[in-house]
Amino acid sequence: MEVGGLKSSCEGGRSLAHCRLVDVASASNFHSFKLRHFHLDLHLNFAVKRITGWQVLELTPVQPGVQSLILDTHPSLLVHSVDCKVPGASGAPDVVLSLTYRIEPFTDYGSSLNISLPAAVIRPHRAFRVTIRYTTTDGPAIWWLDAELTCGQTRPLVFTQGHSVCNRSFFPCFDTPAVKSTYSATVRVPEGVTVLMSASRSAYSKQDRVFQFSMEYPVPAYLVALVAGDLQHADIGPRSRVWAEPCILTCAVSKLGGNVERWLNVAEGLFGPYVWGRYDIVFLPPSFPIVAMENPCLTFIISSILESQEFLLIDVIHEIAHGWFGNAVTNATWEEMWLSEGLATYAQRRITTEAYGDAFTCLETMFRLDALHRQMRLLGDNNPVSKLQAKFEPGVNPSSLMNLFTYEKGFCFVSYLSQLCGDIERFDSFLRAYIEKFRFSSVIAQDLLDFFLGFFPELKESCVAQREGLEFERWLNGCGPPLCEPDLSAGKALTGPVQHLCDLWGMDAPEPQVISTFDLSSWSTFQTVLFLDRLLDRSPLPQGIKNPFLPLYEDLCGGVMKCFAVEVFYQTQARLHPNLRRTLQQILFQSSAFNTSTAPSLLTSPPSAPSSPTDPTANGTIALRDVNVSA
């Protein structure tokens, strides 16, 4: 069907289940099989930073004539053997067959594991099991932290980060959000190490030092997560527990208090039951590459966020919202990531509105939309990454689409849908029905919009009667900023003083006496950050206002403080994760004389800096402060 110019990707109006989705980020033949369940049996070796073990996949062929199983994998993952159990004839014991396989290149973020299947295995709609024995080391999903990189600096730690297509370096898989399954895991670790996973059930054998996990609800591969290290816990609610290194556990508990259960209750009142059972949080060292990650049952969040009560609040609520939008109902392709992030951002703001009022939510929204427009100015109105349905070519890493547009333009589109129905509580009812309809499945935008028009048939009838479209096509496939933004006037009590002070500071001759009447100690974190961002957006700032120490490495590199930035990096690099270290080296030493391929190793002395300032927007690079790094 076609609504407002948006055409269904399925012929004949068929549902998503009958569509042959194309995921250019996956080399797998996931269309040929139903993945019923998989099990991981792993041993973590901190001494050599290696995970060894095996994986058992339970599969059912759904297409005739399939002769191979193709999974996503990664060059850092070494496959040792593949075998398959075949049912014996006439009640005889099962026969274990060794299968042939080959590894083939795919992209710079992965490869393919092509397993030949014997004819005895391929029986339509009959389950079979494949076992893959493998070792994996330092692939993009697995982050080994030496003791000095942890908060306590006493014991090493390892965690995984699967979003978007990294978990193919953790275990071979159908690494696409279109495929969901249950999973279980057995993890063996050295004494004194605690293991957590994004699972609904867990058990521990102290004698054997073995942890057992089970996720009873279907999830995509990218939401399988593990963390292991010196972790302790404290209960903060009837279904919530905080995990952290001992040195920060008390702080984490005091900052969260009983708020998590309150936020969960508000979310359930808006969107229906929280289906995952547990909602636990683990605080990870500052080396964690993003702010937070919505792994089901176990949110990963960076410990440095404990410095700000408001950012902690917003990010935990955002990850709670993912329990409905993103985890329970998932975008079927990475090209429509807004179906997760845009809806979760909308849900997050509905929760904060109910819990803290309109003014607080409008302030936070304005701060984020400012960042969106800043990114828009850097990229230009016609940049294709600003599309909600951002098409990318084979070989392009989907993580490159992780930008403010998926969050904030997606949020504005969902707000537009809310405005179309004319009643925010009716839209809440629609979202509850949407979750109920598509729970534990993966969807495309057409599924959402078809269900929306079915829930509000008067909109479709009005559209036909007036011969005017609903502009869905322009929202999804148009470049540039949102077509419209929600009314944020309810936040004026908090945003008005910010803009007033910003205007005073931006005058040619600022009046110190007037400025001194503002009591910034009473301002919230979001007010302060909004003020600083808007001040920095003014170019050039009046003399005496712009402090060269305020921006970080990128702005320091553009001025006389380049040598200072290099020295700070030189003195602190040992405490940085190799990935962050590499990023900063690329910022500081963009010179042909510096070989970034050696970036993960520590520098014994600071390289000589290039004489000319670096341009932070060169080659499409965006300033770090303009990129949203929450998941």
Helices and strands as residue ranges (DSSP letters): E 2-3, E 6-7, G 11-13, G 16-18, G 30-32, E 33-45, E 50-61, E 68-73, E 77-86, G 89-91, E 95-98, E 101-107, E 110-116, E 128-136, E 142-145, G 147-149, E 157-160, G 167-169, E 181-188, E 194-197, E 201-205, E 210-219, G 221-223, E 226-229, E 232-237, E 240-244, H 246-256, H 259-271, E 280-284, E 292-293, E 298-302, G 303-307, H 309-322, E 329-331, G 334-336, H 338-356, H 358-379, G 384-386, G 398-401, H 404-404, I 405-409, H 410-421, H 424-438, E 441-443, H 445-455, H 457-466, H 472-477, G 489-491, H 492-505, H 512-515, G 520-522, H 525-537, H 553-557, H 562-572, G 573-575, H 578-588, G 596-598, G 618-620, G 624-626
